[in-house]
Amino acid sequence: MQKYPICAVLTGDLIKSRKADTATVDATLKILRDAAARFGAAWDIDLRFTRYRGDGWQVVLTNPTLLLDAALYIIARLKADHSEIDTRISIGVGAVETLGTRDLADATGTAFFISGDHLEHMGGNRLIALAGQGIDTAEVAIIDLAECVASGWTATQAQAIALWLEGEFKRHEDIAAQLGVTRQAVQSRLSGAGLHYFDNALYAIRHHDFSEHTAQS
């Protein structure tokens, strides 16, 4: 049985999905599945997207330093694709015993427990929660502020942010070409999305040592 010392597990459920019809829920989960695939392709990792409990979903990052990138990318993709439903995301960091067989349905480990447990206790107005190994108040504060910025994204801002987070299109000219707009329009969208504010937050999480510090549960 292969063990993974430190992973980040993102567990989510759709907000107010009971008020939506089955087609809308399915469409939203397809956006999430596609987002996981695109993010995985961009970073050369398999997130093993798994749907469960009707409106629930889960992915795993064997590289936990990408947890903020992944959470913001998921939010950006939902907004960019004009999803009618938002999602909550609970991020748990810790050891993983197994990543499951066909998907994460039978995966086990501390990271899965922390992620699922904190999802159950998230407030209805929150989008992202973070807890687990190597997580202190500073990392939680970064997540809180990033959520505040991301919650205000427009669809066009989210489109530009999603491409920027994929990594392949870092230059504004490349993003502009993908979106069919001017370079100035991309600059305006990224600036309006608060890129200058959360760029440092992404850097901090990407270079954080999750093997240190006391776990926040």
C-alpha positions in Angstrom: 0.0 0.0 0.0 1.5 3.3 -1.1 1.5 6.1 1.5 1.8 9.8 0.8 3.3 11.8 3.7 1.6 15.1 2.9 -1.3 15.8 0.5 -4.0 18.3 0.2 -7.6 17.0 -0.2 -10.3 19.4 -1.5 -13.8 18.3 -0.6 -16.7 20.4 -1.8 -20.5 20.5 -2.1 -22.7 22.7 -4.2 -24.4 25.7 -2.4 -28.2 25.7 -2.4 -28.2 22.8 -4.9 -31.5 21.5 -3.6 -33.2 24.6 -5.2 -31.7 23.6 -8.6 -32.9 21.0 -11.0 -30.8 17.9 -11.8 -29.6 19.2 -15.1 -28.2 22.3 -13.5 -26.4 20.3 -10.8 -25.0 17.9 -13.4 -23.8 20.9 -15.5 -22.0 22.4 -12.5 -20.3 19.2 -11.6 -19.2 18.8 -15.2 -17.5 22.2 -15.0 -15.8 21.1 -11.8 -14.7 17.8 -13.4 -13.3 19.7 -16.5 -11.6 22.2 -14.3 -9.8 19.4 -12.4 -8.7 17.9 -15.6 -7.4 21.2 -17.0 -5.6 22.1 -13.8 -4.1 18.6 -13.7 -2.9 18.9 -17.2 -1.4 22.3 -16.6 0.6 21.0 -13.6 1.1 17.5 -14.8 -0.8 15.8 -11.9 -3.9 13.7 -11.6 -6.5 15.2 -9.2 -8.6 12.0 -9.4 -11.9 14.0 -9.4 -14.6 12.0 -7.7 -18.3 12.9 -7.4 -20.2 11.7 -4.4 -23.4 12.2 -2.4 -25.2 13.7 -5.4 -23.8 17.2 -5.2 -20.5 16.5 -3.5 -17.1 16.2 -5.1 -13.5 15.6 -4.1 -10.0 16.0 -5.6 -6.5 15.3 -4.2 -3.2 17.2 -4.6 -0.1 15.1 -4.0 1.7 18.4 -4.0 -0.1 20.4 -1.3 1.7 23.7 -2.2 -0.8 24.0 -5.1 -3.8 24.0 -2.8 -4.5 27.8 -3.2 -3.9 27.6 -7.0 -6.4 24.8 -7.3 -9.1 26.4 -5.1 -8.9 29.7 -6.9 -8.9 27.9 -10.3 -12.0 26.0 -9.4 -13.8 29.2 -8.3 -12.6 31.0 -11.5 -13.8 28.2 -13.8 -17.3 28.2 -12.2 -17.6 31.9 -12.6 -16.1 32.0 -16.1 -18.5 29.3 -17.3 -21.5 31.3 -15.8 -22.4 28.5 -13.4 -25.7 29.0 -11.7 -24.4 27.3 -8.5 -21.3 28.0 -6.4 -19.4 25.5 -4.4 -17.8 25.3 -1.0 -14.3 24.0 -0.8 -12.8 22.5 2.4 -9.1 21.8 2.2 -7.5 19.3 4.5 -3.7 18.8 4.6 -2.1 15.7 6.0 -1.0 12.1 5.3 -2.8 9.9 2.9 -2.8 6.1 3.2 -4.1 5.3 -0.2 -5.6 7.3 -3.2 -8.2 4.6 -3.8 -8.6 2.2 -6.6 -10.7 3.6 -9.5 -11.2 7.0 -7.8 -11.2 8.5 -4.4 -14.3 6.7 -3.2 -12.2 4.3 -1.1 -9.3 6.6 -0.5 -8.1 6.9 3.1 -5.9 9.1 5.3 -5.9 12.0 7.7 -6.2 14.6 4.9 -9.5 13.1 3.8 -10.8 13.1 7.3 -9.9 16.7 8.0 -11.2 17.9 4.7 -14.6 16.2 5.1 -15.0 17.1 8.7 -14.4 20.8 8.1 -16.8 20.8 5.2 -19.5 19.7 7.6 -18.8 22.7 9.9 -18.3 25.4 7.3 -20.6 28.4 7.5 -23.1 28.9 4.7 -21.4 32.1 3.6 -17.9 30.7 3.3 -16.4 29.4 0.1 -13.0 28.1 1.3 -11.7 26.5 4.5 -8.3 25.3 5.3 -6.9 23.1 8.2 -4.4 20.3 8.9 -0.7 19.6 9.0 1.5 22.7 8.7 -1.4 25.1 8.9 -1.2 28.0 11.3 -3.2 31.2 11.6 -1.1 32.9 8.8 -2.1 30.3 6.2 -5.7 30.5 7.2 -5.6 34.3 7.0 -4.2 34.0 3.4 -7.0 31.7 2.4 -9.6 34.1 4.0 -8.3 37.1 2.1 -8.0 35.2 -1.2 -11.6 34.0 -0.8 -12.7 37.6 -0.2 -11.0 38.7 -3.5 -12.2 35.7 -5.5 -15.9 36.0 -4.4 -16.1 39.4 -6.3 -14.8 38.2 -9.6 -16.9 38.8 -12.7 -17.2 36.2 -15.4 -14.7 38.1 -17.7 -12.2 38.6 -14.8 -12.5 34.9 -13.9 -11.8 33.9 -17.5 -8.5 35.8 -17.5 -7.6 34.6 -14.0 -8.2 30.9 -14.9 -5.9 31.2 -17.9 -3.3 32.9 -15.8 -3.5 30.1 -13.2 -3.0 27.5 -15.8 0.5 28.7 -16.1 0.9 28.3 -19.8 -0.5 31.8 -20.5 1.4 34.0 -18.1 2.0 36.8 -20.7 -0.9 39.2 -21.1 -0.5 38.9 -24.9 -1.1 35.1 -24.7 -4.2 35.5 -22.6 -5.5 38.1 -24.9 -5.0 35.9 -27.9 -6.9 33.0 -26.1 -9.8 35.3 -25.2 -9.9 37.3 -28.4 -9.5 40.6 -26.7 -6.8 43.3 -26.5 -3.8 43.2 -24.2 -5.2 46.3 -22.4 -8.5 44.5 -21.8 -6.6 41.6 -20.2 -4.6 44.0 -18.0 -7.8 45.6 -16.9 -9.5 42.3 -16.1 -6.5 40.9 -14.1 -6.1 44.2 -12.2 -9.8 44.3 -11.4 -9.7 40.7 -10.2 -7.0 41.7 -7.7 -4.1 39.8 -9.2 -1.6 42.1 -7.6 -3.1 41.3 -4.2 -3.2 37.5 -4.3 -0.1 36.9 -6.4 2.0 37.1 -3.2 -0.5 34.9 -1.4 0.0 32.2 -4.1 3.8 32.6 -3.8 3.6 32.2 0.0 1.6 29.0 -0.2 3.6 27.5 -3.0 6.8 27.9 -0.9 5.3 26.9 2.4 6.8 24.0 4.3 3.8 21.9 5.3 6.0 19.5 7.2 6.6 22.2 9.9 4.3 23.9 12.4 1.6 22.5 14.5 -1.5 21.1 12.7 -4.6 23.2 13.0 -7.7 21.0 13.2 
